Amino acid sequence: MTLAGLEAALAARPPGPSPVDLIPARHWPAGGFGEAAVLVPLHEEQGVASVLLTLRRSDLRHHAGQVSFPGGRLDPGEESVDAALREAREEVGLDPSRVHVLGRLSETVVLQSAYRLTPWVASVPYPFPYAAAPREVEAIWHVPIPALLAPGIHHTRRHTFYGLDVDVHYYEVEGRTIWGATARVLSELLEIWSGR
């Protein structure tokens, strides 16, 4: 699939229901769920699509050392797509004027920190002088989509969070593990990409 094809597929497949709506109120965290957004940046090089991911610094208070998409919590009154673009600028130096938003994926829950997360898929420039924010991002990682679709890369484990049984996704790629909300977002993206 091309990025243009992905844009059409996203338009034809509305995002699914929020998992927050399935969680009984008695299992909600104190204070409820915060709102956050991520950008899922994709680019093509010689006909091969790749996704941009970040490796978070190992000394951070939240999600230390994890692989993630550029993103974070919404500021008061901020739209989720604007938050995703702002965070991508802050974390990897991506100029929002060079981004073409292709559509959004289903909202998911960040289980470790009680956020409802909206993922926005975008076409981004490559090559581009991406720059990791030194206080937050240890490395920027471009992963080819075919590597994520290769046999044996993906598996799931069943866990219980907030009273729900949840499949936690894992991708083992190039010696790194992608899991949690990032892996759930990737799983939906790859399902659409492969036409399932």
N, C-alpha and C positions, 0 to 999 in steps of 0.2 A: 504494500500500500504506500502511496505517496502522502505527503502532508496535505495536499489538496483533497485527496480521497478521504483522509482522516477528518478534515473539516466537514465534509459532506456527511460522513458517518456519524459524527457528533451531533450534527443538526437533525439527523433522522432518528436519533436515539436519545430521547430526553433523559436527564439524570434520574436515577432511582430514588426511592424514598429515603429519608434520613434515618440512620439507625437509632438516633436519639429518640425518635418517635416510638421505637419498639421497646425502649427501656422503661420498666415500671417506675413510677415516680419515687417509690420507696427506696429504689437503688441509686437514685441520682446523687452525685456528690453534693456536699454542703455548698450552697451558693450556686448550684447548677453548672451548666457548661459554658465556658467562654467561647468566643468566636475567633476563628483563625482562617487564613487562606494561604495556599501555596501556588507557585507557578510551576508548571510542568513544561520546561523548555525543551523543544525539539529542533534539531537542525539536520540538514542533509549534506553529505559530502560524497561526491562521486556516486550518487544514487543510493547511498546507504544512510538510513536515518539513525540518529543517536539522541539520547536523552542526557541532559545536563543534571548532575546530582552534586551535592556537596557533602564533604566529610566534616562533621562538626568537631570543634576542638575538644580534646579529652578532659580539659579542666573546667568545662562549663557546668553550671548548676543543674540544668535540665537537658536531657537527651545527649549527654556527653559522649563523644566518640561515635555517634550514630551517623548513618548515611541518611540524607534528607533532601527534599526539594527546597529551593529558596522560598522562604515564607515565614509567617509569624502571626501574632494576634492583630486584630483590627483595632485601629484607633477609634475613639468615640465619633460616631457619625460617618465613618468611612465605609465605602462599598467594598465588598470582598475582592473584586477584581483589582481595584485600586491598591488595596493592601498587598496583594500578591505582586503587583508591579513595583510598588515601593520597596518591598522587602528584597526583591531580586536586584534592584539597583543598589541597595545597602549591602547585600551579602556578596554579590559577584560582579558588581559594577555594570550591570546590564542597563542600557539606555532604553527607557520605556518607549521612546519614539521609534525604536528599531524592532519593536515586538508586534507581531500580528497574532491576536488572540483567536484561536480556532474554535473554542467552545469550552464547556465545563463538564466535569465528571460528577459522579454522585458524591454528596456530602458523606464524610466518614467521621469517626470519632478517634481522637488521639487518646488512647486508653490510659497512658501513663500520666497525662497531665490534664485530663478532663476538658478538652476543647472539641468543639464541632468544627470540622475542617472542610473548607470548600476548595477543591482543586481546579485550577484554570489551565487548560492546555494551550500552548502557544508555539508558533514558529519564531525562531530567533536567529540572528545572524551568525555565520561561521565562515571563515575565521573572524574573531572579534577579540579585542584586548580585555578579556574577562580578568577580574582581579578579586581574589579572595579577601574578604574583610578580616584583617588580622586578629581582631578580638573575638571573632565568632567562628570563622571557617578555616579549617586546616588545609583543605585541598578541594579543588574543583575537578570533577570526574565526568568525562564524556563516555557513556556506555552505549555501544551499538545495539539497536533493537534486536538484531538477530542473535546476539549473545544472550539476551534475556529470554529468548524463545527456544534456546537450545535444550535438548533433552537433559534431564537430571539437574537443571539449574534451580527449579522451583519446587517447593514442598510446603505443606501446611501442617500445623498442629492445632488441636482443639484445646481451647482454654475458656474459662468462665470469667467474664468481666461484667460488673453492674447487673448481675443476675441473668445474663445472657450467655449461652454457649456460642463462642466465636471462633471461626477459623483464622488463626494467625498465619500470615503468609511469610515465607522466607525465600530469598533469592541468594544463591552463593555464586558470586561472579568475580573473577580476577582476584581471588583471595580475600574478598570482602563480603560481609553479610548485610543484605538489605532486608529489613523486617519492619513490623509495626505498621503505622499509618502509611508510611512511604511505600511499603510493599503492597498494601491493599489498593492504593491508588494505581501503582504500576500494574497490578493484576487486572483491574478494570480496563486500563489503557490497552494492555496487550490483548485482552479479550476482544476489544473493538478492532484493534489493528489486524488481528488474525481472522476476523470475520466470524467469530463464534457467537 
